[in-house]
């Protein structure tokens, strides 16, 4: 939120706060915004950051008297870093229509947090259908948006405006959206018209009624890309992973990264290299909104320095430790250290398969391929799966532990039957039928297809 109230400075401001952490975040955010935009806005030489009551129930507010002069934070805000980044962004975006101002500020906040990894989470967005969002051009911050009157409308308005402006940034150079001259609706329409065919969908959305705007700015599959953006990129607005490659739509991972399923299903990152115990480290990234990028829990021992200890040839299998449905976007993980690729541990879009003790390494590739085929069949029979299947080979009995299907040596004699059993067991457990006999029956059903 921005509030307008003129002795201004050209150098970066000195942020002053009771909490040193607030000061550090604001300074890093300011430097990142300068890098993103290429210019510096007017501001007071000293900008206090004060915690306390913010009128209207807002989490934060930036006050301006010709330039940034004060940042207020709600004393109860548990998202202080995220709010500080957003309010600092308002130093660059402090005027114009409300939806454009808030959306452009959040677009700049995206850039700032990517320039300074770990600075703050991306804006909270649970992928909701923005059913209470007012029409973009009519949104104001007046009394009608007080939280006790239209709280959902205000939340949906912030999220919808941010999604709209992010989509505009896929069509228009973002630096034009942060121009020092500001931006109004007619100025945005001029930029979109100059973008040709790619700008037409957003121009049409601006002319549409509120119901159409709500539908087009909803993120039905929670991949961080609203329906209007899905159409621009010809992806499926109902599928988180339109092409089935294991990556969420719109993901831009670094080389060597592996997508992490939000349901917490394991992924394989390699095996311990050499003939002596190996060490490895894992790093997370992605565009999850509203939560700090979480750590990934390895299925193995962790040393005091945070590295993961692996026996020679032991698979490094990891999973997101805190799966949640209250986010959109996605998570990736990459690993470094004494690791090597191995057929003993493989991850595909449908499954992660590994050998517990190395004795069944030769079966991993065969079984992984068979599971992929069985999973496709299962999708036709029971609909799309809710997550990747995790299968560990070896052991005395076949069972399910911590979401991992363990297949005993006896069940590995026939790889195709084992694959169908693994898929059926996974489906039975995710459908709330934790019964091995029921899963066996489901496996027979797959065999008959």
N, C-alpha and C positions, 0 to 999 in steps of 0.2 A: 504494500500500500504506500502511496506517496501523498504528502500534504504540502501545499504551497503556502508559504508565508508572505537582499541585495548587498561591504568590504570582503572581496573575494580573493582567492589565491589561485595561482597557476601551478605551483608545485603540489605534490601529493599532500593530503591533509594529515595532521597528527590525530589519530584516533585515541580517545581517552575513555577508559572504562574502569569500573571497580574490579571486574574480572579480567585478568591479563589475557585469558584465552579469547575473550571477545575482541580485544585489541589486535591480537595476532591474526585472527581470522579476517577481520576487516581490512588489515593492511595487505595481506596476501590476496584477498579478493580484489582490492583496488588495483594492485599491480597486474593481476590477471586480466581485469577488464580493460586496462590500457592496452595490453597486448592484443586482446580480441578486437578492439575497435580502432586502434591506431590514433586515438586522441584522448584528451583529458578534459572533463567537464568542469565548470565553475564550482567552487566550494569554499566554505570558511576555512581559515588556516587550521583551526582546531574543531574537530567534530566529536562531541561526546556520544557515548553509547550508554543509554540509561535503561535499567531494568525496572519495571513497575507496571502499573495498570495502563493499558493502551485502550483508548475509547473505542467503542464498537465491538470489543471482543476480538480484535485482530491480534495475530501473533507478533506483528511488528509494524512499524511505520517510519518512513523517512520524511523529515521535514526540510523544506527548502525556503530560503528567502533570497531567491535569485541564484542559489546554488546550495549544495548539500550542507546542512547546518546541524542536524541532530538525527540520531537513530534511536528509536524507542523499541524496547523488547518487552513482551509480556513476561512477567516474573515467573509464570507457570509454564512457559514454553520449554518443552523438552527437545525442540528442534532448533535451538538457538543458532547453530552454525549455518544451517540451511536458510534461516530467516535473515541473518546478517548478510549473507551473500546476495539474497534477493533485494534487500534494502539498499545495499551498496550499488547494485545494478541500477537502481532508480536514480542515482546521480547522473547517469547517462540518458535515462528514459524517465522524464519527470512531467511530461505534458502530453496532450493529445487525448483521443477517446479512451475510455477506461480499459476496454478489452484490448486495444492495441498497446496501451502503456503496460498493462500487466503481462500480456503475452510476450512483448518485446523484452521486458525485464527478465522474464523467465528464460527466454532464448539466450540472452546474454549470460544469465546465471549458469546455464548449461555449458557454455563455452568456458566460463571462469573455472568451473569445477573440473573440467577436462584439462585445462591448462595447469591446474594444481591438484593432481590426484590426491585424494584423501582430505581435501579442504572441507568438503561438506557433501552430504547426499544430494542427489538430484531431487527436484521437487516431488513431494509425495503425489502419487497417482496410482490408484488401485485398479486402473483399467475400467472404471465404472462407465455405464451408459449415463451420459450427462442429461438425464431426463428433466432436471429442474433448471437447466441453464436458460437464462433469458436470451433473446435475440442479440447477437454480438453487438450490433450497432446501437442497441437501446440500453445496454448495461451501464448503470451509473453506480456510484458509491454512496448514494443518499440514504435517508432513513429507512427506505423500504428494504434495504439489505442488512439491517441489524440482525444479529444472529438468532434472536428469539423470534423473529418474524419470518425470515426467509433464509435460514442458515444453509440449507441444502442448495438453494439457488446460488448463494454466494460461492460456496465450495465448487459447485459445478461450473459456475462462471469462470473462476480462476483456471480450473483444469481445461475447460473447453477453449478458452482464449489462448492458453499455452499451446494446446494441440494445434489450433489453427495457425498460429504464428510459426511454429516449428515446421508445419507443412509448407507455409509460404517460403520459408528459408530453404526448402528443397527446390524451389522454382526460381527464387530471386537471391542474388548475392546477399548474405546476411549483413554485410557491412553497410548496404543501402538501407537496411531496416534500422540501423543504429546511427543514421546520419545526424550530425549536429543541428541540422535544420529542423529536426523532428519529423513526424509523420502523422498524417490524418488518413481517413478512409479514401478520399479522392487521390491522395498521393500514392497509397498502396495500390489502388486500382490502376493507376498509370504504370506502376512497376510490373504488375501482373499482366497487363495488356502487352507490354513490351516483351514479355517472356513467351509470347506466342501460344501455341496449342497447350503447353504445360500449364499455363496460367489460367486457361479457360475454366477448369473445374473449380478453382477457388473464386473466380469472378462470379460464376453461377451460384456458388455457395453464399456469397455476400448478398446476392439478390433474392435468395430463397427465404421461405418462411421459417419460423423458429423450429417447427417440428423437423424440417429437413436439415437444418443446421445441427440440431441435437443428434439426429441419426448419423450424419456424416462425420461428426466429431466424437462419436462413441468408439470405443476400442473393444469390440466384442471378444476378441481372442487374447487380449492382454499382452500383446507383443510390443507395445509402445508405439504402435502405428495406427492412427484412427482410420476409419473407413475411407475417407477422402484421399488419404495418403496411400492406402492399399490400392486404390484404383490407379493412381498415378504410376505406381510401380508394378501394376498388374499382378498383385499378390492376392491371396484369398483372405478376406476380412474375417472369416470364421475359423481360420486355422493359424495357430501360433507359428507353425513351420510349414509354409505353403509348398515348398519343393521337396520336403522330406529328407533334407540333408542333416537334420539334427540341430540346425541353427535357427533361432527365431528370426522372423522377417525384420529386415533393417539392421541386423547385427553387423558390426564392423570390427571384427576381432583381429588381433595381431597374428603374424605367422606363428604356427605351432600351437596355438591355443585350442582348447577343446571345450565345446559347450557343456554346461552343467544343467541338468534337468532341475526345474524348480520343485519337483516332488521329492528331491533328495536321493534319487536313484544313483548308484555309483558309476564312475567312469574310470577308465584305465589310462594311466599316464606313462607307462613303461615298466621296466623291471630293473632291479639292482644289477649294476654292471660289475664285472671283475670277479675275482675269486675270494674276496674278503668282504665283510659287511660294508655296504654303501650308504651314502647320505644323499638326500635330495631335499629340495624346497619347492613349495608351490605358491603361486601368486594368483590372486583373483582379480577380475575386472568385469566390465560390462556396463549396461545402462539400466540397472534396476532403479526404480524411482521410490524415494521416500525412506530408504533404509541405507545405512552404511554398507559398503561391499563386505559381505560376511566372509569369514574364514571357511575353508573347506576341510572337512575332517578326514584324515587319512585312515584307512583300515590297517593300522600298523603302529609301531612304537614311535614316540616323539622324544627327541633328546632335549636336554635342558636349554640348548640354544635355539630350539624351535625347529631344527632340521628333523627329517624323518629317517629312521634307521631301517635298512632293508638287508636281508640276507641275499647272497648272490642268487640272481634269478628270481627273487621274490617280487611279485607284481606290486606296483604302487597303484592302489585303488583308492579313490577319494570320493566323497560325497558332500553336498552342502548340508551343514549340520542343522540349519534352522529353516526348513521349507515353510513357505507361507503363501497364501492366496491373496494377500493384501498388497501386492505390488504388480507393476507391469514392467515390460522390458525383459532383460535376461542377464545371465551370468556366465562368464567363461573362466577357465583356469588354465594356467600353463605351469610347467615344471622344469626345473634345472637341477643339475648336480650329476651324480654318478649313476646315470640312467642310460638305458639303451632300449630301442624298440625290440619287441619280441612277439612271436606268434603265440606265446603262452598267455597273453592278455590282450584282448581286443575290444574296442567299443565301436558300435555302429549307431545309426539313428534309432534302432529298435532295441539293442541289447548291449550289455557289457558281460563278457565271458572270460573267466580266468581259471587256471589250474592252481589248486591250493598248494600242492607240494611239488609241482613240476612233472609228475609222472604221467599226467594226461595232457601235456602241452600239445602233442600232435593232434589232439582232438578239438582244440579250441577253435581253429579256423573253420573246420568242417561243421562243428556245432553252431558256430556263430552264423554261418550262411544258412543253415537249416532253420535256425530260430527266426532269422529275417523273413524267410519264406512262410514259416508257420504264423508269424505275426501278421503278415499281409492277409493270409487266409482268415485269421481271427478277426481282423478289422472288418472283413466282409460279413462275418457271422454275427459278431457282437458289437460292432462299431469301433471307432478309433480307440486305441489304448490311452490310458491316462499318464503313462510314464514309461521310461526305458526299463526293460527286464534285466535284472542282475542275476547271473548264474555262476556259481562256484562249483568246480568239478572235483570230485574225490570225497572221501569220507566213508563212514560205515553205513550211514542211513541217509535217505533222501528226506529233506525237510525244508522249512522256511525259517530263517532267523534274521531278524532286523531288516526285513524286506528283501533278503537275498535268498534265491532258490538254490539249495544245495542238492546236487545230484550225486548219488552214490555210484560206486564202480559198477554195481549190478545194472543200474539204469542206463549206463553209458554203452552197453553192448550194441545197441541200435541207435545211431546218432539222430536219425529222422524221428524216431519215436521219442527219444529223449528231448528233442527240440519241441515237439508238440506238447509233451508233458510240462516242460518249463513254461511255455506260453500259457497253457491251461492253468497251471498252479498260480502264476502271476495274476491271471484274470480272476480266478476264484478268490484270491486274497483281496484284491482291489475291489471286487464286487461284494465283499462282506460275507463270503462263503468259505471260511478257513477249514475246509474239510478235504482231506487227501482223496477220499473216494469220489467226491464230487468233481475234483480236478481231473481224476483219471477218466471219469465219464466224459468230461469236456474234451479231453485229449482224443478219445475215441471219436468224438463228433468231428474234430478237425481232420482225423485220418480219413473219414468218410467223404470229405468234401473234394 
